[in-house]
Amino acid sequence: MRIHSKLDLLAACLWAGAAVAAVAVTDSLLIRTALGAPMVFLVSGHTVLRAIGVRTGSALQHFVYAVGASLAAGIAGGFALNAAGLLTPLGWALWFWAVTAAAAVVAAGRCDTPDLPAWPAPARVRLWQVAALMLAVLVATGAYALAVRDEAAYREFKYTAFWLLPSASGESGRITVGIRSAEARPQRFDVEITLDGQPFAVFRSIAVPPGDTWTREISVSALATRQTAEARLYRPEDNRLYRSVSTLVPRI
């Protein structure tokens, strides 16, 4: 027996209004998802079907049609909101509210609005089906727990880049030394530069926060003969060699 009622239209409008209010007054992802997901995937499409008078033969068929209509309304909303510059959570909530409210008004005003299909009688559930469902839930929950544990235990590889290069402008007698830190915490470094094995320049306690870069351009006497510059990077706390790089000094 089909259901002769239009209370579902009122419920859809109230749900759409609650979704707008949730987006407007709270940043809670859980509340927004709980109220917004049914709007995006079901409620708006349900009212559209009622408004255009689509008659379905079963509750399952009506559900499938409603999901399709909701997705179509969402696609149309994407174009409309993009044109209006309102691709925001509140913009989406207002769009689905407008679609739902307009469709509900049209459906309520129609004299030939199809009745809702009757809900099917509850199917008999056997014990083995319940056990299979519980096993599937346990497997999915266990997999999710393992994924969360692995994600929490994962540590991204941290490193410090160190380089010594001729001047980027190609100017003779100039070299550039640089440090880029991708460490988890601010670090301090010592840099020692030698020229043909002889001490040439020293920089102490260079503070480099994570993600920052430190560079210095150094003047070197340009000669006609080949010169090799070497830079060594140390950590002050243990004075152990951390990086070592070298380059040829541009000749005259």
NUMI-23577 format. One record per residue (C-alpha): x, y, z. Coordinates in steps of 0.02 Angstrom, whole numbers, plus 50000, padded with zeros to 5 digits. Example, Ala and Ser with C-alpha at 12.3 -4.5 7.8 and 13.67 -1.06 7.14 Angstrom:
506154977550390 506844994750357 
//
This chain:
500005000050000 500685017149951 500845030950082 499645045750061 500585059750150 501605075350116 502395076650288 504015070850209 504125087650120 504015096950284 505335085450359 506485088550211 506325107450230 506685106350417 508205095550383 508845107850252 508615122250374 509555112750510 510995109550389 511115128150349 511095132550533 512435119650571 513605126450438 513275144450492 513555142550679 514775128050703 516415121850633 516115104050694 516505092050552 515445078550632 513875089250644 514095096650471 514335079350395 512875071550489 511675085050427 512475089050259 512785071650187 510935066850180 510575083450094 511905080349962 511495062149928 509635059849964 508495073450035 508625086349896 508375073049762 506865066049854 505965082749851 506435085449668 505655068549623 504075073349717 504025090349631 504165083649454 502935069449489 504055054349462 503105038649513 504165024449579 503645006549606 504605002749765 505535011149906 507195004749838 506835012049666 506335028649743 507945028649846 509025025649692 508125039149592 508285051349738 510165048449749 510335051949563 509275067649572 510275073849722 511915071549629 511185080749479 510665095049593 512425095349665 513225096349492 512075110549443 512475119049607 514335117849572 514125127749410 512955140449488 513995143349645 515595144549544 514825157949433 514245167349588 515895165349681 515045156049823 515945139349825 515985138950015 515185127350143 513835140250178 513545142849993 513285124149967 512115123050117 511065137550052 511005129849878 510335113149938 509125122050054 508475132449908 508285117149796 507405107349934 506255121649985 505775126049806 505445107849760 504425105249919 503335120349882 503005114149705 502635096449765 501475102649903 500515113249779 500245099349652 498605090249653 499335075049567 500905072649671 501225053849673 501055045049840 502615037849919 502935019249891 502635008250042 504115002350142 504464983750118 504104971850261 505634968250368 506584953250304 506954938750419 508754939250478 509624922850516 510954920250648 512334916550521 511964932850432 512164942550595 513784933250630 514444937250455 514004955550477 514864956450646 516404947950575 516464960550433 516314974950558 517714967650664 518854965550513 518514983250452 518754990450627 520374980850650 521034986750482 520605004650525 521445003150695 523024996150615 523035010150487 522855023250624 524255015150725 525415014450574 525025032550531 525405037950709 527035028250709 527585034850540 528975047650547 529385057350392 531235057050347 532085072850410 533655079650333 534715095250304 535265100450130 536995108150115 537835115049959 539335124649897 539225131549721 540035144449608 539135161149603 537465159949513 537925175249411 539495166549348 540595180049422 542375174049448 543085173449624 541405170849712 540605155149786 538955152449877 538685141250028 536935136750085 535935126650212 534115121550201 533345113050353 531945100450343 532225094850522 530805093250646 531515106650763 532585122450747 534415117950728 536105126650748 537565122850634 539395127350615 540115129450440 541975128650402 542645132550227 544375128350165 545235133650005 546465121049933 546525112950105 546885129150200 545625136950322 544715151150237 543065155450325 542075149950478 540245153050526 539715148250702 538015144150780 536975147150624 535145145850677 534045137950543 532195134950585 531285120450499 530935124650317 532095139850313 533645142550206 535285151050252 536495156550116 538085166750105 539065172549953 540935172849987 542285182049893 543815171849845 545385178149760 545175173349578 546725165149504 547165158249336 547535141449416 546255129049477 545655131049658 544555119149757 543435125349896 542725113250024 541365116650154 541005105950307 539415106550411 539465102550597 538215101650739 538865112050885 538195100151019 539365085850970 540525094250843 540355079250728 540445081050539 538675081250469 538905086050285 540375089450171 540315097349997 541565104949876 541665115149716 542915122849597 543195141549613 542865150549447 544505155949368 544935173149304 
//
